[in-house]
């Protein structure tokens, strides 16, 4: 290899790293953490809790999601409900994990337990898990059943994702996550940030900015961009993508029937509105592919609902995968209804009625 090109590549990498470091420092000053920090596994993790009224609603965002997109759900629940949320390592304001740490959903359930303990948040908990967050909720509930009052799983996958692989092949399997992780790992954060800023200065709307505006309330867009561009976010994206390996076997091994624990399963709409987040992807599917995907995904969601004798399956009317963005009121109602049910059941139990 030409030594000149090697020198230029190293210089460009150094400039990118310096620009990233300076920019992150400025963003931290502009956007201080709204919650508090706890120390878990030797690093600072950001925790935010507000509102009153049990059981505590624990929000578990999906893979690589910093949780800002849950703002409207939180707004619909607080102050009448106690809502607790933390930024997984590397996301939001939390310190990033080391590169060698395994970040599969089983391990993340253990991290969740440690953070709940460190924060002193008393149970019982009503777990609300979206996508991969639904897997984390299931692992946690299986290991700490006495601390979980109920669960709401929002468009969550399961070990039955093998049905989708059987239908469509390995395109639906872990290969896409490994490819994504490699792409993230090889793209310098500073370069991504610089290209975004340059495009904005030229009056363009880059894809990341466009997506952020669709995903977040207007007042959170700048903050959302700042959090998306951190090196911690990049590391979390790489490690959580790599952590998808082996998740099916882990879920199968710990598959648990939760008895009469209240469980609500919310599934995306079979034909999401085109203006919904990710709606364009679903709208552009060939009709035969859409029919096959809907059929298999419906079976997966029904299987999740079978994990409790007291379950409800809700299908969204217009939301794509991110129901918390497209139809936050659906999640708010599901949580509110479950809390009311838990209060009624507790009252009947206390009065000698059924439970």
N, C-alpha and C positions, 0 to 999 in steps of 0.2 A: 504494500500500500504506500502511496506517495506520502512522505513525511509532512509535506505542506498541508495536505488535506487533513491529516491527523491533528496537526497543530490548530488548524481552523476549527475542527470539530470540538476539540477540547476547549478552545477559547469561547466558542458559541455556547457550550454547556455551562461554562463558568459564568458567563454573562446572564444566561437564563436563570441559573440558580440564585445569583445575586439579586436580580430583578424580582424573583419570586419572594425571596426573604424580605426585602424592603417593602414590597407591596403587602405581604401578609401582616407585617408589623403595623403598617398604616391602617389596614382594615380592622385589626384588633382594637386600635384606639378609637376608630369610628363606631364600632359595633361591640360594646362591652357585653359580656354574657348576662342574660336576664335572670338566670337562676343562681345556684351555688355549686360548689365543687366538693366532691368526695374523693378520697384516695382509695383506689382499688388496684391491686397488682402493681403497686408502685407508681401509678400515674393518675393524673387528675382527670376525673370524668364529670361532665356537666349534668346536673339534675335540676329539673324545674317542676315544682308542684304548686298548685293553686286551687282555691275553692274549698268547700267543706261538704261533708256528707258522705257516708260510706255506702257500699264498699268503695275503696279507692280504685278509680279507673286507671289502669296502666296501659298506656299507648305504646305499641311496638311497631314502628314503621317497617317498611319493606327493605329489601337489599339496597345498601348504599344510600338510603334515604335519610337526610339530616332532620326530617320531621317537621320542617316549616310548613309543608303542605297540609298539615293537620290543624292549621290555625282556625279554620271555620268550625271544625269539630269541637275544638277546645272552647271556642266562643259560645257554641251552643250548649255546652255542658256546665261551664263555670258561670256564676259562683255556686250554683245549686248542688254541684257534684265535686268531689275531690278528684282532681286529675293529675296524674304523675307521669313524667316522661323523662328519659335520659338520652343523651347522645352517646351512641356506641363509640368505642375507641376510634379516633380519627375523624369522626363526623361532628358537625356543629362546632362546639367549643371544646370538645374533649381531646385529650392528647392521643396521638396515634400509637398503635401497638407496634412492637418490633416486627421486622419483616418475617421472622421465622415462626410467629405465633399462628396457630390454626384458628380460623375464624368461621368454621361451619356453624350451622344453627344449633347443633347440640352443645357446642362449646359456648355459644352466645347465651344459651339458657343459663349456664352456670355463671356467666358474667352478670346476667340480669339478677340472679339470686344474690350475688355478692354486693351489687350496687344497691339493691333494696335494703339489704342488711346494713350497709354502711350509711345509707341516708336516714335510717331510723323510721322509715315509712311503715306504719302498722298495717297488717292485713285485717280482714281478707281482701283479696284483690279481684277485680273484674278485668280480665285480660282482653285487650282489643288488639289483635294482631293482623297486620296487612301483609299479604304475599308471604315472603320469607318470615316476617314477624309472626305469622300464624303458626309456622313450624316452631319458632322459639316458644310461643305460648303453649303449644302442646307438650314440648319437652319439659317446660317448667311445671305445668300442671301435673304431668305424670310423676314428677319427682317430688313435688310439694303440694300434693292434693289437698291437704288440710288448710292451705293458705289461699286457695282459689275458690271464689264464690261462683264464678261463671266465666264463660268465654264468648267473645264475638270474633269470628274468623272472617276476614274481609278478602274475598277473592284469593284465597290461600291455596297453594299447591299441596300435594301430599305424596306419600309413597306410591299412590296409584297413578302418578305421572307416567309410569311405565306404560299405561294404556295409550297415552299420547305418543310415546316413542314407538309402540307397536303400530300405531295408525300411520305415523308420518316418518318413521326412521330416526336416525341419530341427529337430524336437524333440530329435533326438540329435546335432545339430551344435553349432557355436560360439555360437549365439544364447543358450543357457542360461548360458554362461560370462560373456557380456557383461552379462546381466541380473543375475547374481550379483555381479559386480564393481561394478556401479552401486549395488546395495543396500548392499554393504559400505562403499563410499566415502561414502554419504550418511548412514550411521548413526554418531553420535558414540560413540566407545569408552567414554567416561566414563559415558554414559547406560546402555549395555549392562551395564557393571560394576555400577552403582548398582542397576539393576533386579534383577540376579542376587542381590546381597547382601540386598536388601530381601525378596525371595522366600524366601531361606534363613532369614532372621530370623523370618519368619512361619510357618516350619515346612513350607514347600512344597519340592518338588523340581523346579527348573526343568529344561527340556529339556537345556541344556548340561551341567548337573551329572549328569543321568541318563546322558547319552551318555558323559561322561568316566568314570563309574563302570563302565560296560560295557566301555570300551576299555582301561582301565589297571588294573594291580594296585592294591589298596587303598592301599598305602603311597605311591603316586604321584598320587593323585587331587588333593590340594591343589596340588601342583606343577603338574599338568596344567591345572588351572583358571587358575592364575596365568599360565602361558605363553599360554594361549588368549586371555587378556584384555589382552595387551600391544598397544600401538599399532603395534609392529613386525609382529606377527602380522597385524593388520588390513591394513597396507600390503602385506605379502607375499600376502595373500589377493586383494587387488585386482589386483596386478601379475601374479601367476601365472595368475589367471583371464584377464586380458587377453592374456597370452602364449600362450593357446591358439590365437589367430588365426595361420593360416599353418603350423601344425605339420604338417598332412598333407602339404603341398607340400615342407616341409623333410625329412620322413622319406622321402618318395619320392625326392627328389633325392640323398639319401645312403644309400639302401637298399644294404646290403652283405651279401654271402654270406660267412660267416666260416670257410669251409673246414672243417677238422676240429676247430675250437675247441669244447670241451665246452659245451653249451647245454642248460639245463633250463627248460622252460616249465611253470609251475604255474597252472592255471586254477581259478576259483571253481567250486563245486558247481553243477550244473544246477538243483537245487532245494535251496537252502541251508536249514539248520535255522532254524526261526522264532526261536529264542533266540540266533542268531548276530548279530554286529554288522551292521546293515542287513538282517538276515534278514526283518524284518517287511515291508520294501518288496518283496522278491522273493516272499514268501509271498502277498502280496495281489495279485499280478498275475493278470489273467484267464488262463485256461489257454491260449488260443490265442496271446496275447501272449508268455507264458512260452516256449511251444514255438518261436515265431519268433525270440525273442531268444537262446535257447539254441543254436539251429541256426546263427545268424549268428556268435555269439560263439565257438562251437566252430570255425568256419571260420577266424576271425581268429587264434585260438590255434594252430591247426594250421599256418597260414601263418607265424607267428613261428617255430615249430619247424623249418620248412623252411629257415631261414637258416643252418643248420649241417648238415654231414654226420654229426655226432656229437651228436644231440639226443635229448631225452627229454621227452615230454609227460605231465604228471601232472594229473589232475582231482581236486580236493578232494572229500571225502565230505560235509562239512557246512558249510564256510566260505562266506560271501558274499564280497564284494570284498576285505575286509581279512583275508586269510588269516593274516597275522602276529598278528592278535588271536584269531581263531577256532581256527586249527590251527597254532600256531607250530612244533609238533614236525615238521610236514610240511616246513617251510622248513629247519629244523635238519638233518633227515635228508638233504634234497637237497644242502645245502652240504657236509655231512660226506661223503656218497657221492662228490661231485665231487672233493673234496680227496683222498680215497683213490684215486680213479681217476687223478688227476693225478700222484700219487706213483708209482703202478704204471707209468703210461706213461713217466714220466721214468726210472724204473729200467730199463725195457725198452730205452728209447732209449740209455741209458748203456751197457747191456750188448750193444748191437748188434741188439736186437730191433726190432719194428715201432714206428713213431710217426707 
